Amino acid sequence: MDEPLLALLRKLVMSAGHPDVDRRNGLFGEHGDKFVILESSAIDLIEAARNYVVIHAGNATYCHRASISELERALDPGHFVRVHKSYLLNFSRVESVQNDFKVTFVFRFSSGATCRSGPTYRDKIRSPLRPSDRDRRHDA
């Protein structure tokens, strides 16, 4: 893509207040010389990378200029959970969870991507993984 055009597009998006569209419904991502709107339901994992994040959606990755803390505050907490200082994941996209030595968890996605939780996030992660009291009553 033409560099001046790319710079103009970035400036246009930034003038909207932030390099994203609507964090509740989707994020503005950059992949090579293309800009795309990623629906939040398609995002597996968000990984911190200095002053931007890398968004993993299926087999593709996208850059987004924001901190992981900003996105943690902005994205729907019913779907996105901070599991490590560098990882924010979409729980609805997790294919499997492995408890690793009762301290950390390993999350796997259908794309093959994985991430490991940090030990300080253990209790925060356990609550969505535990069955609710209502579910336990039905199992009894």
MDTraj code that builds the backbone (N, CA, C; nanometers):
import mdtraj as md
import numpy as np

residues = "MET ASP GLU PRO LEU LEU ALA LEU LEU ARG LYS LEU VAL MET SER ALA GLY HIS PRO ASP VAL ASP ARG ARG ASN GLY LEU PHE GLY GLU HIS GLY ASP LYS PHE VAL ILE LEU GLU SER SER ALA ILE ASP LEU ILE GLU ALA ALA ARG ASN TYR VAL VAL ILE HIS ALA GLY ASN ALA THR TYR CYS HIS ARG ALA SER ILE SER GLU LEU GLU ARG ALA LEU ASP PRO GLY HIS PHE VAL ARG VAL HIS LYS SER TYR LEU LEU ASN PHE SER ARG VAL GLU SER VAL GLN ASN ASP PHE LYS VAL THR PHE VAL PHE ARG PHE SER SER GLY ALA THR CYS ARG SER GLY PRO THR TYR ARG ASP LYS ILE ARG SER PRO LEU ARG PRO SER ASP ARG ASP ARG ARG HIS ASP ALA".split()
xyz = np.array([
    [0.0849, -0.1174, 0.0000],
    [0.0000, 0.0000, 0.0000],
    [0.0892, 0.1233, 0.0000],
    [0.0457, 0.2286, -0.0600],
    [0.1137, 0.3579, -0.0676],
    [0.1352, 0.4128, 0.0742],
    [0.2605, 0.4422, 0.1118],
    [0.2926, 0.4893, 0.2475],
    [0.2158, 0.6153, 0.2874],
    [0.2073, 0.7212, 0.2014],
    [0.1301, 0.8389, 0.2420],
    [-0.0180, 0.8061, 0.2665],
    [-0.0724, 0.7157, 0.1866],
    [-0.2115, 0.6755, 0.2047],
    [-0.2281, 0.6000, 0.3364],
    [-0.1330, 0.5135, 0.3654],
    [-0.1353, 0.4378, 0.4905],
    [-0.1262, 0.5334, 0.6096],
    [-0.0380, 0.6332, 0.6013],
    [-0.0238, 0.7312, 0.7087],
    [-0.1523, 0.8122, 0.7258],
    [-0.2151, 0.8486, 0.6160],
    [-0.3404, 0.9235, 0.6210],
    [-0.4507, 0.8405, 0.6859],
    [-0.4581, 0.7138, 0.6503],
    [-0.5585, 0.6253, 0.7083],
    [-0.5363, 0.6109, 0.8590],
    [-0.4115, 0.5942, 0.9003],
    [-0.3816, 0.5853, 1.0434],
    [-0.4247, 0.7135, 1.1151],
    [-0.3930, 0.8285, 1.0554],
    [-0.4275, 0.9575, 1.1155],
    [-0.5791, 0.9722, 1.1267],
    [-0.6510, 0.9298, 1.0263],
    [-0.7968, 0.9368, 1.0260],
    [-0.8553, 0.8525, 1.1381],
    [-0.8036, 0.7327, 1.1534],
    [-0.8527, 0.6439, 1.2585],
    [-0.8159, 0.6995, 1.3956],
    [-0.6950, 0.7514, 1.4106],
    [-0.6505, 0.8065, 1.5384],
    [-0.7348, 0.9281, 1.5776],
    [-0.7805, 1.0056, 1.4810],
    [-0.8586, 1.1256, 1.5108],
    [-0.9929, 1.0913, 1.5738],
    [-1.0355, 0.9685, 1.5614],
    [-1.1610, 0.9253, 1.6233],
    [-1.1432, 0.9064, 1.7731],
    [-1.0213, 0.9280, 1.8235],
    [-0.9981, 0.9182, 1.9673],
    [-0.9051, 0.8044, 2.0027],
    [-0.9052, 0.7001, 1.9261],
    [-0.8196, 0.5849, 1.9545],
    [-0.8153, 0.4969, 1.8318],
    [-0.7074, 0.4179, 1.8161],
    [-0.6969, 0.3366, 1.6947],
    [-0.7864, 0.2139, 1.6953],
    [-0.9095, 0.2308, 1.7338],
    [-1.0036, 0.1204, 1.7265],
    [-1.1387, 0.1747, 1.6859],
    [-1.2317, 0.0875, 1.6653],
    [-1.3631, 0.1305, 1.6203],
    [-1.4599, 0.1309, 1.7379],
    [-1.4942, 0.0175, 1.7872],
    [-1.5873, 0.0036, 1.8986],
    [-1.5395, -0.1148, 1.9796],
    [-1.4767, -0.0893, 2.0908],
    [-1.4128, -0.1972, 2.1671],
    [-1.5124, -0.2998, 2.2187],
    [-1.6355, -0.2599, 2.2412],
    [-1.7347, -0.3568, 2.2884],
    [-1.7706, -0.4569, 2.1792],
    [-1.7706, -0.4115, 2.0541],
    [-1.8114, -0.4979, 1.9440],
    [-1.6969, -0.5431, 1.8556],
    [-1.5873, -0.4717, 1.8569],
    [-1.4758, -0.5100, 1.7729],
    [-1.3599, -0.4142, 1.7845],
    [-1.2461, -0.4570, 1.7326],
    [-1.1246, -0.3776, 1.7367],
    [-1.0737, -0.3526, 1.5964],
    [-1.0043, -0.2434, 1.5819],
    [-0.9416, -0.2078, 1.4564],
    [-0.8034, -0.2709, 1.4564],
    [-0.7754, -0.3584, 1.3632],
    [-0.6462, -0.4270, 1.3580],
    [-0.5718, -0.3988, 1.2298],
    [-0.4416, -0.4099, 1.2385],
    [-0.3556, -0.3865, 1.1231],
    [-0.2817, -0.5168, 1.0930],
    [-0.2896, -0.5587, 0.9683],
    [-0.2237, -0.6820, 0.9246],
    [-0.1488, -0.6494, 0.7956],
    [-0.0166, -0.6345, 0.8063],
    [0.0605, -0.5923, 0.6901],
    [0.0177, -0.4535, 0.6490],
    [-0.0267, -0.4379, 0.5267],
    [-0.0720, -0.3069, 0.4797],
    [-0.2239, -0.2959, 0.4761],
    [-0.2921, -0.3862, 0.5471],
    [-0.4383, -0.3843, 0.5501],
    [-0.4881, -0.3507, 0.6898],
    [-0.5986, -0.2789, 0.6948],
    [-0.6673, -0.2484, 0.8190],
    [-0.7995, -0.3244, 0.8179],
    [-0.8293, -0.3913, 0.9274],
    [-0.9535, -0.4681, 0.9351],
    [-1.0236, -0.4402, 1.0674],
    [-1.1529, -0.4611, 1.0675],
    [-1.2295, -0.4549, 1.1911],
    [-1.2513, -0.5988, 1.2352],
    [-1.2017, -0.6292, 1.3537],
    [-1.2150, -0.7645, 1.4085],
    [-1.3295, -0.7666, 1.5081],
    [-1.4277, -0.8486, 1.4827],
    [-1.5363, -0.8640, 1.5795],
    [-1.4784, -0.9288, 1.7040],
    [-1.5205, -0.8818, 1.8205],
    [-1.4652, -0.9357, 1.9445],
    [-1.4920, -1.0853, 1.9580],
    [-1.6004, -1.1328, 1.8994],
    [-1.6321, -1.2764, 1.9079],
    [-1.5332, -1.3624, 1.8285],
    [-1.4552, -1.3012, 1.7387],
    [-1.3572, -1.3752, 1.6583],
    [-1.2177, -1.3721, 1.7193],
    [-1.2000, -1.2956, 1.8255],
    [-1.0680, -1.2805, 1.8873],
    [-1.0456, -1.3924, 1.9886],
    [-0.9327, -1.4625, 1.9733],
    [-0.8955, -1.5675, 2.0688],
    [-0.8219, -1.5073, 2.1876],
    [-0.7179, -1.4324, 2.1557],
    [-0.6190, -1.3949, 2.2548],
    [-0.5596, -1.2599, 2.2188],
    [-0.5318, -1.1796, 2.3187],
    [-0.4635, -1.0520, 2.2989],
    [-0.3355, -1.0580, 2.3807],
    [-0.2250, -1.0275, 2.3152],
    [-0.0932, -1.0403, 2.3765],
    [-0.0228, -0.9049, 2.3784],
    [0.0293, -0.8652, 2.4944],
    [0.1007, -0.7381, 2.5066],
    [0.2317, -0.7449, 2.4301],
    [0.2639, -0.6339, 2.3643],
    [0.3895, -0.6229, 2.2902],
    [0.4360, -0.4773, 2.2932],
    [0.4964, -0.4381, 2.4032],
    [0.5424, -0.3003, 2.4272],
    [0.4264, -0.2020, 2.4240],
    [0.4268, -0.1053, 2.3297],
    [0.3214, -0.0034, 2.3293],
    [0.2052, -0.0383, 2.2355],
    [0.1925, -0.1639, 2.2012],
    [0.0783, -0.2108, 2.1234],
    [0.0472, -0.3532, 2.1663],
    [-0.0542, -0.4118, 2.1060],
    [-0.0877, -0.5512, 2.1352],
    [-0.0937, -0.6285, 2.0042],
    [-0.0779, -0.7583, 2.0168],
    [-0.0955, -0.8488, 1.9037],
    [-0.2247, -0.9245, 1.9297],
    [-0.3153, -0.9174, 1.8348],
    [-0.4452, -0.9841, 1.8466],
    [-0.4384, -1.1136, 1.7677],
    [-0.4684, -1.2240, 1.8335],
    [-0.4723, -1.3547, 1.7681],
    [-0.6190, -1.3876, 1.7413],
    [-0.6521, -1.4046, 1.6155],
    [-0.7889, -1.4385, 1.5754],
    [-0.7790, -1.5525, 1.4752],
    [-0.8107, -1.6732, 1.5207],
    [-0.7915, -1.7891, 1.4341],
    [-0.6435, -1.8052, 1.4046],
    [-0.6099, -1.8236, 1.2782],
    [-0.4701, -1.8418, 1.2391],
    [-0.4001, -1.7114, 1.2025],
    [-0.4683, -1.5997, 1.2153],
    [-0.4107, -1.4704, 1.1779],
    [-0.3760, -1.3889, 1.3022],
    [-0.2802, -1.2967, 1.2860],
    [-0.2452, -1.2039, 1.3927],
    [-0.2530, -1.0616, 1.3389],
    [-0.2899, -0.9707, 1.4263],
    [-0.3088, -0.8307, 1.3900],
    [-0.2464, -0.7431, 1.4972],
    [-0.1979, -0.6266, 1.4582],
    [-0.1443, -0.5290, 1.5524],
    [-0.2520, -0.4271, 1.5856],
    [-0.2471, -0.3787, 1.7065],
    [-0.3418, -0.2769, 1.7508],
    [-0.2677, -0.1875, 1.8491],
    [-0.2718, -0.0572, 1.8279],
    [-0.1968, 0.0344, 1.9137],
    [-0.2801, 0.0711, 2.0364],
    [-0.2567, -0.0008, 2.1427],
    [-0.3194, 0.0233, 2.2722],
    [-0.2462, -0.0652, 2.3725],
    [-0.2597, -0.0328, 2.4983],
    [-0.1992, -0.1195, 2.5999],
    [-0.2981, -0.2299, 2.6355],
    [-0.2460, -0.3372, 2.6878],
    [-0.3329, -0.4491, 2.7272],
    [-0.4241, -0.4053, 2.8425],
    [-0.3761, -0.3159, 2.9282],
    [-0.4593, -0.2663, 3.0389],
    [-0.5768, -0.1839, 2.9870],
    [-0.5534, -0.1021, 2.8839],
    [-0.6628, -0.0246, 2.8250],
    [-0.7700, -0.1172, 2.7688],
    [-0.7264, -0.2221, 2.6995],
    [-0.8233, -0.3147, 2.6405],
    [-0.8942, -0.3967, 2.7477],
    [-0.8234, -0.4314, 2.8542],
    [-0.8874, -0.5055, 2.9639],
    [-1.0029, -0.4244, 3.0218],
    [-0.9832, -0.2930, 3.0375],
    [-1.0888, -0.2063, 3.0911],
    [-1.2020, -0.1868, 2.9909],
    [-1.1707, -0.1874, 2.8625],
    [-1.2691, -0.1533, 2.7604],
    [-1.3499, -0.2717, 2.7091],
    [-1.2894, -0.3895, 2.7022],
    [-1.3603, -0.5051, 2.6457],
    [-1.4565, -0.5661, 2.7464],
    [-1.5544, -0.6366, 2.6966],
    [-1.6591, -0.6974, 2.7785],
    [-1.5980, -0.7971, 2.8770],
    [-1.6058, -0.7693, 3.0084],
    [-1.5466, -0.8602, 3.1071],
    [-1.6195, -0.9944, 3.1167],
    [-1.7353, -1.0051, 3.0554],
    [-1.8059, -1.1329, 3.0511],
    [-1.7414, -1.2307, 2.9543],
    [-1.6575, -1.1793, 2.8650],
    [-1.5897, -1.2641, 2.7666],
    [-1.4382, -1.2594, 2.7795],
    [-1.3834, -1.1413, 2.8051],
    [-1.2386, -1.1253, 2.8076],
    [-1.1861, -1.1225, 2.9501],
    [-1.0870, -1.2073, 2.9766],
    [-1.0320, -1.2221, 3.1108],
    [-0.8805, -1.2073, 3.1041],
    [-0.8250, -1.1269, 3.1926],
    [-0.6796, -1.1116, 3.2029],
    [-0.6277, -1.2307, 3.2807],
    [-0.5386, -1.3078, 3.2200],
    [-0.4867, -1.4289, 3.2838],
    [-0.3371, -1.4210, 3.3116],
    [-0.2753, -1.3116, 3.2670],
    [-0.1308, -1.2938, 3.2800],
    [-0.1041, -1.1464, 3.2548],
    [0.0084, -1.0957, 3.3015],
    [0.0361, -0.9538, 3.2755],
    [0.0449, -0.9246, 3.1264],
    [0.0690, -1.0276, 3.0460],
    [0.0816, -1.0096, 2.9015],
    [-0.0317, -1.0693, 2.8200],
    [-0.1309, -1.1332, 2.8835],
    [-0.2359, -1.2007, 2.8069],
    [-0.3757, -1.1665, 2.8558],
    [-0.4610, -1.1405, 2.7591],
    [-0.6034, -1.1195, 2.7805],
    [-0.6716, -1.2152, 2.6843],
    [-0.7575, -1.3023, 2.7336],
    [-0.8162, -1.3996, 2.6418],
    [-0.9671, -1.3974, 2.6435],
    [-1.0220, -1.4441, 2.5334],
    [-1.1658, -1.4543, 2.5163],
    [-1.2055, -1.5943, 2.5638],
    [-1.2658, -1.6033, 2.6824],
    [-1.2972, -1.7342, 2.7412],
    [-1.3877, -1.8172, 2.6520],
    [-1.4736, -1.7524, 2.5743],
    [-1.5649, -1.8280, 2.4892],
    [-1.4923, -1.8958, 2.3732],
    [-1.3680, -1.8591, 2.3468],
    [-1.2910, -1.9174, 2.2370],
    [-1.1908, -2.0231, 2.2848],
    [-1.1819, -2.0450, 2.4150],
    [-1.0883, -2.1437, 2.4693],
    [-1.1398, -2.2830, 2.4386],
    [-1.0525, -2.3658, 2.3814],
    [-1.0901, -2.5035, 2.3485],
    [-1.0651, -2.5972, 2.4657],
    [-0.9542, -2.5772, 2.5374],
    [-0.9261, -2.6604, 2.6542],
    [-0.8388, -2.5841, 2.7529],
    [-0.8487, -2.6265, 2.8796],
    [-0.7695, -2.5668, 2.9871],
    [-0.7032, -2.6800, 3.0624],
    [-0.5741, -2.6647, 3.0844],
    [-0.4996, -2.7649, 3.1604],
    [-0.4458, -2.6983, 3.2857],
    [-0.4728, -2.7582, 3.4021],
    [-0.4204, -2.7070, 3.5276],
    [-0.2762, -2.7536, 3.5378],
    [-0.1852, -2.6597, 3.5474],
    [-0.0428, -2.6896, 3.5468],
    [0.0146, -2.6700, 3.6864],
    [0.0332, -2.7781, 3.7593],
    [0.0922, -2.7759, 3.8937],
    [0.0099, -2.6961, 3.9939],
    [-0.1208, -2.6829, 3.9702],
    [-0.2138, -2.6134, 4.0596],
    [-0.1806, -2.4658, 4.0794],
    [-0.0877, -2.4128, 4.0033],
    [-0.0491, -2.2732, 4.0171],
    [-0.0880, -2.1936, 3.8924],
    [-0.0655, -2.2520, 3.7761],
    [-0.0972, -2.1845, 3.6510],
    [-0.1875, -2.2739, 3.5662],
    [-0.2427, -2.2136, 3.4632],
    [-0.3275, -2.2851, 3.3693],
    [-0.2716, -2.2655, 3.2296],
    [-0.2880, -2.3649, 3.1439],
    [-0.2498, -2.3530, 3.0036],
    [-0.3793, -2.3546, 2.9233],
    [-0.4007, -2.2496, 2.8454],
    [-0.5211, -2.2354, 2.7636],
    [-0.4869, -2.2676, 2.6193],
    [-0.5685, -2.3485, 2.5550],
    [-0.5475, -2.3852, 2.4147],
    [-0.6689, -2.3407, 2.3335],
    [-0.6389, -2.2953, 2.2114],
    [-0.7420, -2.2499, 2.1201],
    [-0.7445, -2.3415, 1.9985],
    [-0.8548, -2.3439, 1.9266],
    [-0.8660, -2.4336, 1.8103],
    [-0.7627, -2.4021, 1.7031],
    [-0.7114, -2.2801, 1.7009],
    [-0.6087, -2.2424, 1.6027],
    [-0.4737, -2.3050, 1.6344],
    [-0.4597, -2.3605, 1.7552],
    [-0.3312, -2.4152, 1.7986],
    [-0.2576, -2.3214, 1.8914],
    [-0.3036, -2.1965, 1.9022],
    [-0.2406, -2.0998, 1.9916],
    [-0.2595, -2.1442, 2.1364],
    [-0.1615, -2.1127, 2.2187],
    [-0.1700, -2.1423, 2.3614],
    [-0.1178, -2.0232, 2.4400],
    [-0.1590, -2.0156, 2.5642],
    [-0.0994, -1.9178, 2.6560],
    [-0.1081, -1.9760, 2.7961],
    [-0.0173, -1.9320, 2.8790],
    [-0.0106, -1.9785, 3.0184],
    [-0.0480, -1.8620, 3.1089],
    [-0.1266, -1.8915, 3.2103],
    [-0.1653, -1.7875, 3.3047],
    [-0.0488, -1.7581, 3.3993],
    [-0.0576, -1.6428, 3.4631],
    [0.0391, -1.6080, 3.5661],
    [-0.0133, -1.6512, 3.7013],
    [0.0738, -1.6865, 3.7951],
    [0.0283, -1.7338, 3.9256],
    [-0.0534, -1.6305, 4.0030],
    [-0.0285, -1.5025, 3.9814],
    [-0.1052, -1.4006, 4.0538],
    [-0.2491, -1.3902, 4.0055],
    [-0.2806, -1.4499, 3.8928],
    [-0.4160, -1.4453, 3.8364],
    [-0.4955, -1.5726, 3.8670],
    [-0.4374, -1.6638, 3.9435],
    [-0.4978, -1.7947, 3.9698],
    [-0.6410, -1.7854, 4.0217],
    [-0.6637, -1.7066, 4.1255],
    [-0.7977, -1.6991, 4.1838],
    [-0.8976, -1.6327, 4.0889],
    [-0.8520, -1.5353, 4.0132],
    [-0.9385, -1.4678, 3.9164],
    [-0.9837, -1.5650, 3.8072],
    [-0.8978, -1.6588, 3.7715],
    [-0.9278, -1.7555, 3.6656],
    [-1.0168, -1.8675, 3.7172],
    [-0.9939, -1.9091, 3.8389],
    [-1.0696, -2.0227, 3.8923],
    [-1.2192, -1.9977, 3.8983],
    [-1.2622, -1.8754, 3.9275],
    [-1.4063, -1.8525, 3.9415],
    [-1.4844, -1.8792, 3.8132],
    [-1.4406, -1.8343, 3.6937],
    [-1.5194, -1.8710, 3.5758],
    [-1.5075, -2.0187, 3.5385],
    [-1.4034, -2.0858, 3.5876],
    [-1.3861, -2.2275, 3.5548],
    [-1.4677, -2.3186, 3.6456],
    [-1.5000, -2.2712, 3.7647],
    [-1.5776, -2.3531, 3.8590],
    [-1.7240, -2.3564, 3.8174],
    [-1.7877, -2.4715, 3.8349],
    [-1.9321, -2.4754, 3.8070],
    [-2.0046, -2.3902, 3.9103],
    [-2.1114, -2.3280, 3.8695],
    [-2.1884, -2.2451, 3.9626],
    [-2.2610, -2.3346, 4.0618],
    [-2.3086, -2.2745, 4.1704],
    [-2.3849, -2.3505, 4.2699],
    [-2.5072, -2.4140, 4.2057],
    [-2.5685, -2.3420, 4.1125],
    [-2.6865, -2.3944, 4.0423],
    [-2.6502, -2.5211, 3.9664],
    [-2.5353, -2.5216, 3.8975],
    [-2.4921, -2.6398, 3.8222],
    [-2.4637, -2.7567, 3.9142],
    [-2.4062, -2.7287, 4.0321],
    [-2.3753, -2.8363, 4.1276],
    [-2.5030, -2.8991, 4.1817],
    [-2.6061, -2.8177, 4.2026],
    [-2.7327, -2.8720, 4.2533],
    [-2.7946, -2.9671, 4.1509],
    [-2.7795, -2.9349, 4.0215],
    [-2.8369, -3.0211, 3.9182],
    [-2.7607, -3.1502, 3.9045],
    [-2.6306, -3.1487, 3.9375],
    [-2.5479, -3.2699, 3.9270],
    [-2.5737, -3.3658, 4.0422],
    [-2.6237, -3.3126, 4.1539],
    [-2.6423, -3.3960, 4.2741],
    [-2.7604, -3.4900, 4.2602],
])
top = md.Topology()
chain = top.add_chain()
for i, resn in enumerate(residues, 1):
    res = top.add_residue(resn, chain, resSeq=i)
    for name in ("N", "CA", "C"):
        top.add_atom(name, md.element.get_by_symbol(name[0]), res)
traj = md.Trajectory(xyz[None], top)
